[in-house]
Amino acid sequence: MAMVIDDPDLCYQAAATRDARFDGRFVMGVTSTGIYCRPSCPAVLPKRANVRFYVGAAAARAEGFRACLRCYPDASPGSPDWNVRADLAARAVRAIADGEVDRAGVAGFGSLRQFNDSMRAAFGRTPTELRTRRARSAAGGSVGARTVGGPDIGADMDVGADIDASFGETIELRLAVRQPFDGADVLAFLARRAVLRAVAEAVADGHLDLTPGADRETVRAELLALPGIGPWTAAYVLMRGFGSPDEFLPGDAAVRNAARALGLPHASSALATHADAWRPWRPWRSYALHRLWRYQP
């Protein structure tokens, strides 16, 4: 059996996607560092000229390369080191279910009471009170934003996650600013912060499961249910976070520009139809997306 891969360019394209499904098929040795890695290694992809591809870890070691300490390419499939993230999450869940938090307390605190006291000192409320307020927020509320001495710049925009006010009430956000004032940009900034907080809260209270074993379509539905998250963001999270091989972003500006340069349909709807209908792209549209991103006329 050959020690070196016959088609290194194809392997380099696979490594550029960081698709974990290629792990175990080959390893890549980086001549500039003397390290060999899995295809899914999170480190910066080295230059093509500095990479060699081998059929396995033993072949790379025979050439003098040493194992990467970020991706553990010499680990056995199914071992804890083969999927560190999944193993860590699984052990944490098992420990919590086994009552470890009740016995040992929260990390850094001697007891749950001490943790609650610290939360109250920092946020004015215990975790239970914060969860209760979060549940009440489902009733919704509107926020009118108005500059002092200026025009109304965005009534009924939901930025309540950034404002300490009673949920379910309408409040007025008064911003003391100097003219000229870009109110729309300020509210867009507040809205982005609200989206990030909504995602964090959804993960914290169990409404959004981002663990490695979560069902992708369930994650997509849970993300789309959050305010401010659309199909582009949901697809990007699935592709980058879960390694989904069949995501496509037809509305992305760089993708549309590359499609235009290649003579493909470049309007969002037409490009989406093309990606859906053309058989060679499915179920590998994430790879087509990366090629379009990297395309340089």
C-alpha positions as CSV (number, residue, x, y, z in Angstrom):
1,M,0.0,0.0,0.0
2,A,1.3,3.4,-0.9
3,M,2.3,5.6,1.9
4,V,1.6,8.9,0.1
5,I,-1.9,9.8,-1.3
6,D,-2.1,9.7,-5.1
7,D,-4.3,12.8,-5.5
8,P,-3.0,15.4,-3.1
9,D,-4.9,18.3,-4.7
10,L,-8.2,16.5,-4.0
11,C,-7.1,16.0,-0.4
12,Y,-6.2,19.6,0.0
13,Q,-9.7,20.6,-1.1
14,A,-11.1,18.2,1.4
15,A,-8.9,19.7,4.2
16,A,-10.0,23.2,3.2
17,T,-13.6,22.3,4.2
18,R,-12.6,20.8,7.5
19,D,-15.2,18.1,7.1
20,A,-14.7,15.6,9.9
21,R,-16.0,12.8,7.7
22,F,-12.6,12.7,6.0
23,D,-10.9,12.0,9.3
24,G,-9.3,8.6,9.2
25,R,-9.1,8.6,5.4
26,F,-5.8,10.5,5.3
27,V,-3.6,12.8,7.4
28,M,-1.7,15.9,6.2
29,G,1.9,16.6,7.2
30,V,2.9,20.3,7.3
31,T,6.6,20.6,6.2
32,S,6.9,24.1,7.7
33,T,6.1,23.0,11.2
34,G,6.9,19.2,11.2
35,I,3.3,18.4,12.4
36,Y,0.7,16.2,10.9
37,C,-3.0,16.8,11.3
38,R,-6.5,15.5,10.6
39,P,-8.4,17.0,7.6
40,S,-10.8,18.6,10.2
41,C,-8.0,20.3,12.3
42,P,-9.2,23.7,13.4
43,A,-5.7,25.2,12.8
44,V,-5.2,27.7,10.0
45,L,-5.0,25.8,6.7
46,P,-1.3,25.8,5.6
47,K,-0.2,26.7,2.1
48,R,-0.6,23.9,-0.5
49,A,3.2,23.9,-1.1
50,N,3.8,23.1,2.5
51,V,1.5,20.1,2.8
52,R,2.0,16.4,2.1
53,F,-0.7,13.8,2.4
54,Y,-0.4,10.3,3.9
55,V,-2.7,7.3,4.2
56,G,-2.4,7.3,8.0
57,A,-0.6,8.4,11.1
58,A,2.0,5.7,10.9
59,A,3.1,6.9,7.5
60,A,3.4,10.5,8.6
61,R,5.4,9.5,11.7
62,A,7.7,7.4,9.5
63,E,8.5,10.6,7.5
64,G,9.4,12.4,10.8
65,F,6.2,14.3,11.5
66,R,4.8,14.6,15.0
67,A,1.1,14.6,16.0
68,C,-0.8,17.8,16.3
69,L,-1.9,18.6,19.8
70,R,-5.1,20.3,18.7
71,C,-6.7,17.6,16.6
72,Y,-4.9,14.4,17.9
73,P,-4.6,12.7,14.5
74,D,-3.0,9.6,16.2
75,A,-6.1,8.9,18.3
76,S,-8.2,5.8,17.6
77,P,-11.7,6.3,16.2
78,G,-14.3,6.1,19.0
79,S,-11.8,7.0,21.7
80,P,-12.3,10.2,23.8
81,D,-9.5,11.9,22.0
82,W,-11.1,11.2,18.6
83,N,-14.0,13.5,19.4
84,V,-13.0,15.6,22.4
85,R,-15.9,18.0,22.1
86,A,-18.5,15.3,22.1
87,D,-16.8,13.4,24.9
88,L,-16.5,16.4,27.1
89,A,-20.2,17.4,26.6
90,A,-21.3,13.8,27.2
91,R,-19.3,13.5,30.4
92,A,-20.7,16.9,31.6
93,V,-24.3,15.8,31.0
94,R,-23.7,12.5,32.8
95,A,-22.1,14.3,35.8
96,I,-25.1,16.7,36.1
97,A,-27.6,13.9,35.8
98,D,-25.7,12.0,38.5
99,G,-26.0,14.9,40.9
100,E,-22.5,16.1,40.7
101,V,-23.5,19.8,40.9
102,D,-25.6,19.1,44.0
103,R,-22.7,17.3,45.7
104,A,-19.8,19.5,44.6
105,G,-21.4,22.8,43.9
106,V,-20.9,25.0,41.0
107,A,-17.3,25.4,39.8
108,G,-15.5,28.1,41.8
109,F,-18.2,28.1,44.6
110,G,-18.4,26.1,47.7
111,S,-22.2,25.8,47.5
112,L,-25.2,26.6,45.4
113,R,-26.2,29.2,48.0
114,Q,-22.9,31.0,47.6
115,F,-23.4,30.9,43.8
116,N,-26.9,32.4,44.2
117,D,-25.6,35.1,46.6
118,S,-22.9,36.0,44.0
119,M,-25.5,36.2,41.2
120,R,-27.8,38.4,43.4
121,A,-24.8,40.7,44.2
122,A,-23.9,41.0,40.5
123,F,-27.3,41.1,38.8
124,G,-29.7,42.0,41.6
125,R,-31.5,38.7,41.2
126,T,-31.0,35.0,41.8
127,P,-30.9,32.6,38.8
128,T,-34.4,31.5,39.6
129,E,-35.6,35.1,39.5
130,L,-33.8,35.6,36.2
131,R,-35.4,32.5,34.7
132,T,-38.8,33.7,35.9
133,R,-38.3,37.1,34.2
134,R,-37.2,35.3,31.0
135,A,-40.4,33.3,31.0
136,R,-42.5,36.5,31.5
137,S,-40.7,38.0,28.5
138,A,-42.6,35.7,26.3
139,A,-45.6,38.1,26.7
140,G,-43.5,40.6,24.7
141,G,-43.2,44.3,24.9
142,S,-42.4,47.2,22.6
143,V,-39.8,49.8,23.0
144,G,-40.1,53.3,21.5
145,A,-36.7,54.9,20.9
146,R,-36.6,58.7,20.8
147,T,-33.7,61.1,20.9
148,V,-33.8,64.0,23.2
149,G,-35.0,66.9,21.1
150,G,-35.0,64.7,18.1
151,P,-37.4,62.6,16.0
152,D,-38.8,59.2,16.7
153,I,-36.3,56.8,15.4
154,G,-37.8,53.4,15.8
155,A,-40.9,52.8,17.7
156,D,-41.9,49.2,18.5
157,M,-38.4,47.8,17.9
158,D,-37.7,44.9,20.2
159,V,-34.5,45.8,22.0
160,G,-35.9,45.0,25.5
161,A,-33.1,42.4,26.2
162,D,-30.7,45.3,26.6
163,I,-32.9,47.4,28.8
164,D,-33.8,46.7,32.5
165,A,-37.5,47.3,32.5
166,S,-40.6,45.4,33.5
167,F,-41.5,42.9,30.7
168,G,-44.8,43.3,29.0
169,E,-44.7,47.1,29.3
170,T,-44.1,49.8,26.7
171,I,-41.1,52.0,27.6
172,E,-39.4,54.9,25.9
173,L,-35.7,54.8,25.3
174,R,-34.3,58.3,25.4
175,L,-30.9,58.8,23.9
176,A,-29.0,62.0,24.6
177,V,-27.0,62.6,21.5
178,R,-25.6,65.4,19.3
179,Q,-26.8,65.9,15.8
180,P,-26.3,64.5,13.2
181,F,-27.5,61.3,14.6
182,D,-27.9,58.0,12.8
183,G,-30.8,56.5,14.8
184,A,-31.3,53.6,12.5
185,D,-27.7,52.5,12.9
186,V,-27.9,52.7,16.7
187,L,-31.1,50.6,16.8
188,A,-29.6,48.1,14.4
189,F,-26.6,47.7,16.8
190,L,-29.0,47.2,19.7
191,A,-31.0,44.7,17.8
192,R,-27.8,42.7,17.0
193,R,-27.0,42.6,20.7
194,A,-30.5,41.4,21.4
195,V,-30.2,38.6,18.9
196,L,-26.9,37.4,20.5
197,R,-28.5,37.5,23.9
198,A,-31.6,35.7,22.7
199,V,-29.4,32.8,21.4
200,A,-27.4,32.6,24.6
201,E,-30.6,32.6,26.7
202,A,-32.2,29.9,24.4
203,V,-29.1,27.7,24.9
204,A,-29.1,28.3,28.7
205,D,-32.7,27.4,29.2
206,G,-32.7,24.4,26.9
207,H,-34.8,25.7,24.1
208,L,-31.8,25.6,21.7
209,D,-29.6,22.5,21.6
210,L,-26.2,23.1,20.0
211,T,-24.5,20.0,21.3
212,P,-22.6,18.0,18.7
213,G,-25.2,15.2,18.5
214,A,-28.2,17.5,18.0
215,D,-30.4,16.9,15.0
216,R,-29.5,19.4,12.3
217,E,-33.0,20.2,11.1
218,T,-34.2,20.6,14.7
219,V,-31.4,23.1,15.3
220,R,-32.4,24.9,12.1
221,A,-36.0,25.2,13.3
222,E,-35.0,26.3,16.7
223,L,-32.7,29.0,15.3
224,L,-35.3,30.3,12.9
225,A,-37.8,30.5,15.8
226,L,-35.5,33.1,17.5
227,P,-36.1,36.8,16.7
228,G,-33.6,38.3,14.2
229,I,-32.3,35.0,12.9
230,G,-33.0,34.1,9.3
231,P,-32.2,31.3,6.8
232,W,-28.7,32.7,6.1
233,T,-27.6,32.6,9.7
234,A,-29.2,29.2,10.4
235,A,-27.5,27.6,7.4
236,Y,-24.1,29.2,8.3
237,V,-24.3,27.8,11.9
238,L,-25.2,24.3,10.6
239,M,-22.3,24.4,8.0
240,R,-19.6,25.8,10.3
241,G,-20.8,24.4,13.6
242,F,-22.2,21.0,12.6
243,G,-20.3,20.3,9.4
244,S,-23.4,20.0,7.4
245,P,-22.3,19.3,3.8
246,D,-25.4,20.5,2.0
247,E,-26.0,24.1,3.0
248,F,-26.1,26.9,0.4
249,L,-26.4,30.7,0.8
250,P,-27.8,32.1,-2.5
251,G,-28.3,35.6,-1.0
252,D,-24.6,36.0,0.0
253,A,-23.0,38.8,-2.0
254,A,-19.7,37.1,-2.6
255,V,-21.5,34.0,-3.8
256,R,-23.7,35.9,-6.2
257,N,-20.7,37.8,-7.6
258,A,-18.8,34.6,-8.2
259,A,-21.8,33.0,-9.8
260,R,-22.1,36.0,-12.2
261,A,-18.4,35.7,-13.1
262,L,-18.9,32.0,-13.9
263,G,-21.9,32.6,-16.0
264,L,-24.3,31.0,-13.5
265,P,-27.7,32.5,-12.4
266,H,-26.8,35.2,-10.0
267,A,-30.1,36.5,-8.7
268,S,-30.8,35.0,-5.3
269,S,-33.9,33.0,-6.2
270,A,-32.5,31.9,-9.5
271,L,-29.2,30.7,-7.9
272,A,-31.1,28.9,-5.2
273,T,-33.2,27.1,-7.9
274,H,-30.0,26.2,-9.8
275,A,-28.3,24.8,-6.6
276,D,-31.4,22.8,-5.7
277,A,-32.0,21.4,-9.2
278,W,-28.5,20.6,-10.4
279,R,-27.7,17.0,-9.3
280,P,-23.9,17.3,-9.0
281,W,-24.3,19.9,-6.3
282,R,-26.5,17.8,-4.0
283,P,-26.0,16.7,-1.3
284,W,-22.6,18.6,-1.4
285,R,-23.8,22.2,-1.8
286,S,-21.5,23.4,1.1
287,Y,-18.5,22.5,-1.0
288,A,-19.9,24.4,-4.0
289,L,-20.5,27.3,-1.6
290,H,-16.8,27.3,-0.5
291,R,-15.6,27.1,-4.1
292,L,-17.7,30.1,-4.9
293,W,-16.3,32.0,-1.9
294,R,-12.8,31.2,-2.9
295,Y,-13.2,31.9,-6.6
296,Q,-11.1,34.7,-8.0
297,P,-11.8,35.8,-11.6
